[in-house]
Amino acid sequence: IFRCLANDLDTEGRYFFFNAIANQLRYPNNHTHYFSCVLLYLFAEANHEVIQEQVTRVLVERLIVHRPHPWGLLITFIELIKNPRYNFWSRGFTHCAREIENLFLSVSTSI
């Protein structure tokens, strides 16, 4: 169901969908773990890079604000950028502009 929604919704609907999932990334428990896995699965199995870009956007928007950040959000983003399964740094949107690349590097080093 989640993958179908990610593929079939328009850009705005997908953004709201990913935000709803990111809202569940809170403190350490099974609920947070489940939605972290869902978001990482959607990133890994995405048919289009725009879906991966939107997942990243939702996470980064929440990480660039002042702390404290929810535990689940931090763990999900760290897993996304550090695990070679997701090839995060080889994605085109991470290198599209120098400012974006610096933002990703800044966020990844500050967490």
N, C-alpha and C positions, 0 to 999 in steps of 0.2 A: 504494500500500500504506500509506504513512504517513497520508494523509488518511483512508483507510478506518479505520485503527486509531484515529485521533483522534476520529472520529465514532462508532465502534461500541463502544469501551471504556467501562466505567463510570467514575465519577469517580476512584476509587482507581487503577484500571488506567491511566487517562490520566495521572494524576500520576506514576506510575512510568515511563510511556512518555516523558513530557517530561523527566523527570530523566535517563533513559538518554541522550536526545539531548543534554541540557545537559552531561553528562559528557564528550562529545566536543568541546566548545568549549574548546580548549586553546591551543597556540601556533600561529603563522602557518604554515599548510600547506594543501594541497588538501582534506584530510580535515576540518579545522576549517571551512574555507570551505563545504564541502558541507553539513555539519550546521547551520551558521549559516543558510544559505539554506533548508534544510528547515524549521527552526523559524520563520523569518520568513514562509515560504510558508504554513505551517499557521496562523499568526496572521492573515495577510491573507485567506486563503480559508475561514476558520472560518464554519460555519453558525450557530453560537451564541456569544453573548458569553462564556459560561462557559468555553469553550475558550480564548478570548483571555485571560481572567482567569487561567486555570491556567498558560498559557505565561508570563505576566507574573509570577505568583507564584514559579514555579521560578527565573526569572532574578533576581528581587529577593531571594529567600531567600539566594542565593549572593553577592549584592552587599552585603548589610548586615553580613556578617561582616568581620573584620579583613583587611586587605590582606596579601599581594598577591593580586589577582584574575587569573585566566587571561585572556590576551589575547583569545581568541575570545569569551569571555563579555562582556567590555567592549564589543567591537566590535558584537556582536549587540544588546546593550541600547541602545547609542548609536544604531544604525541604527533600531531600533524606535521610539525616542522622538523622533528628529530628522527622519526621513523622512516627509513628508506623505502618502505612499501608505498608511501604516498608521493614520493618524488616531488615534494613541495617546491624545492628550489629550482627544479628544471621546468616549471610551468612558465608559460609566456607572460602571464600577468604579473609575475614577481619581478620581471626585468623590463617592463614596458616603459618605465620612466625612472630616472635616477632618484627622484624624490620618493617614489613608491618603494624602490629597492631599499633606500635608506630607512624608510618607515618600518619595513619588515625587519630589517637588521636591528633597528633600535628596539622594537617590541620584543624580538627574540632574545636579545641580550639583557633586557631589563626584567624578564620574568624568571 
